[in-house]
Structure formats: structure tokens, C-alpha cells
Amino acid sequence: MTPTERRASVSLASIFGLRLLGLFLVLPVFALEARRYPGGDDPALVGLAMGVYGLTQALLQMPFGLASDRFGRKRVIVIGLLVFALGSFVAAHASSLHGLLIGRALQGAGAVSAAVTALLADLTRDSVRTKAMALVGGSIGLMFALALVLAPTLSAHIGLSGLFALTGVLALGGVAAALWWVPAEPVHAADAPRGKLSSLWRQPDLLRLNFGVFVLHTVQLSMWVAVPALLVQAGLPKAHHWWVYLPAVLASFVVMGAALFPLERRGHLRAALLGSVALIALVQAGLLALSLAGAPAQAWGVAPLAVLMLVFFCGFNALEASQPSLVSRMAPTALRGSALGVYNTLQSLGLFAGGALGGLLVKELGATGLFGATLGLSLLWLAVSWGMRPVGRGAGGH
């Protein structure tokens, strides 16, 4: 990477990280802390409050992506982060679960993911873009692990409202990074040929990637409705869950660096993507088997779950790096923000579906029904992705 590419990658990864650290600090304790609010005794409503963030993200990712193509990336990023901070402070002052739901919806309205990834694509060459996206994906995984370590302690001292307030402050830190650390964006060619937006829906491989990110985040958020309870049943107290998550996340970075980047250099990015999808499906099959085993699985202790979490994060981090990189290569340059807007819309819909359906499935069918559904989705994703064409390092999207 050139110095500008390194600066762009690190600074934009920090924006993702600051924003997502706040979100992830809330995630491990939300389902438990939300029960203390009026209306918090309904698991389906709690799941909706978790997932509504993804719904408003889904509604606004595309408009934000289009706006970044037309009016500039940085301007859109700053506005979105300010909206996200506002939603965080609204949730911090909520006195009921419905108030939390409104705050979470406002958080989702700060839909900057497409603009951030489009700016990163603008500032990096094709040959290093997967590595740049991996830094963003790594920041996501690292913030998730850090949040799992910090969330129980912070929640005990400042409560859920304090966590939301901290989330707002971190978002304002992201605004500062966007204004003063991120390199200047390329001159916006307003008069350049833009292409037709409908062309994005006629590329089969883009559709495969959009479907894939929807399933990935549906599965991811659904898992966190049930996995914490499995860890408790296996004998690991809630405050110590990070003993499983943090080593799994850190080890997955090593595995990704040793496997994904060499495969990309050799032109095997499609194989790496399909292998990562297979890992996600394998984890769901393992979780289903543990939930079906019941008491015997609990007697095995935490080790099987720790192995499954390591495998999951290996697949998840590789997909978080490779999929948006492929989208940015396949899309026409003048529609890159729009293409990533579509991609992030499906990602956000996945977060909404994972929260809402995950809570409903656990309520109606238990963990076995949940993991049966996530396994089916993962296998469908693998089948849909199988026909993807190979994409080389220097492939562009036109």
C-alpha cells in the first residue's frame, strides 16, 4: 500500500470501529438489560428493538449511497454519523422499551456504511482493496471482541442508558476522524457518465453477493439471541463470555491473513469466498447438534462452543473483507456508491431479520428451531454462490 492508501484504510476503519464499538457494547447486554424497561418482558419486542436498527439502515443505505455518488462521500459520512449520534442520545434518555426502539431506529438512520466503503474503494487500487477491506473487517471483529470484554463491566457501572450515551460520544469521534484524518476524496466527477442504476440488478454475481451479505448478517444476529444462553448452560458465567469470543476473534485474524490474502494473490478469491460460506454452514450444523444433544452437550463444557466460535469468526471476517471488495470491483465506477448502497441495504435487512426473526424463533421453537433455520439459510447461500465467476486482482467493474 502507498502511504495515502494506508492512511485511508486506517482512518476509515477507525470510523467503522468507533461507530460499531458503541453498537457492540450494547449488543451483549441489550436482551438482559431491556427486561428492566416497561415492555421488556416480551422477547419478540426485545428482538424487534435489537433489529429495528437494521430496518432503518436498510431503508436509507441506498439513498445515502446515491447521495455520496452525487454530493461527495465525506459530506454524507459526517451527516450520517451525526444522525447516528442523535439516535444514541435519544436511546440513552429512553424510559421504556418503546423509547429504546425509537432511539435504535434513529441510530439506523445514520446509514454511512456504503459511503465509507465507497470512499475506501475510491482511495485504493484494485490490487490492494481486499487488504484495505480486511482492515475494516478486522476493526469490526476487534471492536466486537473488545465490546464483549467491556460491556458487562460498563453495564454494571453506567447501565444501558450510559452505554448508549457512550455510543453517541464515540460517533462524534468518528465525525472528527472524517473531517481531519481521512485523506481528501478524489475530485468528484459530477459530469462523468453515470450509467443506469437498473444495471446493478442485471449482474448475477452482484445479486449473489447481495444475497450473501443478507444471509451472513441474518445468521450472525440470530446466533447472538441463543449462543449466550448456550454458554451459560455450558457453565460459563455471562461476565466471562469474552474468554471464548476474544481468543476466537484474534485467532481468526491470523487465519485470515494466512489463508485469504495468499488465495487472492493466486486468483482464488472465489474459492476463498465459497470456503468461508461453507464454514458458516458448518458452524450452524454444530450449534444445531449441540442444541439437539441437550444435557450431554452441556456436560462437554465450553470447548465445543469455543471451537465453533473460532470457525465462525474465520469465515465471517474473510467474508467481511472479500464481499465488499468484490462489489466495488464489479460495479461501474460512477455507480460504486450506489452498488455498495444496495449491498449495505441487504446487509441491514439481514440485521433486522436476524434480530426480529431470531427472537421469534427462539420464543416459538427454541434454540433447535433457530439453528435449524440458520443452517438451511447457510446451505441455500452456498448453493446460490456456487455459480459465481472467478474475479482476478485487477478486475474492474463495468
Protein Blocks (a to p, Z undefined) as FASTA:
>chain_A
ZZklmmmmmmmmmmmmmmmmmmmmmmmmmmmmmmmpghilpmklmmmmmmmmmmmmmmmm
mmmmmmmmmnojklmmmmmmmmmmmmmmmmmmpcbfklmmmmmmmmmmmccklmmmmmmm
mmpcfklmmmmmmmmmmmmmmmmmmmmmmmmmmmmmnommlmmmmmmmmmmmmmmmmmmm
mccdddddfkbcebjfklmmmcmklmmmmmmmmmmmmmmmmmmmmmmmmmmmnopafklm
mmmmmmmmmmmmmmmmmmmmmmmmnopmmmmmmmmmmmmmmmmmmmmmmmmnmmmmmmno
mmlmmmmmmmmmmmmmmmmmmmmmmmmmmpcfklmmmmmmmmmmmmmmmmmmmmmmmmmm
mmmnojmlmmmmmmmmmmmmmmmmmmpccddfklccZZ
